[in-house]
Amino acid sequence: MGFRFTDLFIPRHMHKNPEYRKEGAAMLTDTTVLAKMAEIDIDQGVRQAAAKRLAELKNMKGVS
């Protein structure tokens, strides 16, 4: 495996590498995408990262 030119154009949360998807989840603000990631991603770490980010966003929304 290695770096491919097309990897530059794939959003982090959709990358085949789970480490990139975790990073992408931490930056997302779309709760619909995060909920789907938390539910169906193949990697448990990505699911946890998405659920954590989703909880953070819900907490921020409740504060304002």
C-alpha positions as CSV (number, residue, x, y, z in Angstrom):
1,M,0.0,0.0,0.0
2,G,1.2,3.5,-0.4
3,F,0.2,7.0,-1.1
4,R,-1.9,7.5,-4.1
5,F,-2.6,10.8,-5.8
6,T,-6.4,10.3,-5.5
7,D,-6.0,10.1,-1.7
8,L,-5.6,13.9,-1.8
9,F,-9.2,14.3,-2.8
10,I,-10.9,12.0,-0.4
11,P,-12.5,13.6,2.7
12,R,-10.8,12.4,5.8
13,H,-14.0,10.9,7.3
14,M,-14.4,8.7,4.1
15,H,-10.8,7.5,3.8
16,K,-10.1,3.8,3.8
17,N,-7.5,4.2,6.6
18,P,-9.3,4.1,10.0
19,E,-6.8,6.5,11.5
20,Y,-7.7,9.2,8.9
21,R,-11.4,8.5,9.5
22,K,-10.9,9.1,13.3
23,E,-9.2,12.4,12.5
24,G,-12.0,13.3,10.1
25,A,-14.7,12.5,12.7
26,A,-13.0,14.8,15.2
27,M,-13.3,17.7,12.8
28,L,-16.8,17.1,11.5
29,T,-19.8,19.2,12.5
30,D,-22.4,17.3,10.5
31,T,-24.4,15.4,13.1
32,T,-26.1,13.2,10.5
33,V,-22.7,12.0,9.1
34,L,-21.3,11.5,12.6
35,A,-24.3,9.5,13.7
36,K,-24.0,7.2,10.7
37,M,-20.3,6.8,11.3
38,A,-20.9,5.9,15.0
39,E,-23.5,3.3,13.9
40,I,-22.0,1.5,10.9
41,D,-18.2,2.1,10.6
42,I,-16.3,-1.1,10.4
43,D,-13.7,0.1,12.9
44,Q,-14.6,0.3,16.6
45,G,-12.2,3.2,17.2
46,V,-13.8,5.2,14.4
47,R,-17.3,4.5,15.8
48,Q,-16.1,5.6,19.3
49,A,-14.5,8.8,17.9
50,A,-17.7,9.7,15.9
51,A,-19.9,9.1,19.0
52,K,-17.6,11.2,21.1
53,R,-17.7,14.1,18.6
54,L,-21.4,13.8,18.3
55,A,-21.8,14.1,22.1
56,E,-19.5,17.1,22.1
57,L,-21.6,18.8,19.5
58,K,-24.8,18.1,21.4
59,N,-23.3,19.5,24.6
60,M,-22.2,22.6,22.8
61,K,-25.7,23.1,21.3
62,G,-27.2,22.7,24.7
63,V,-24.9,25.4,26.2
64,S,-25.9,28.1,23.8
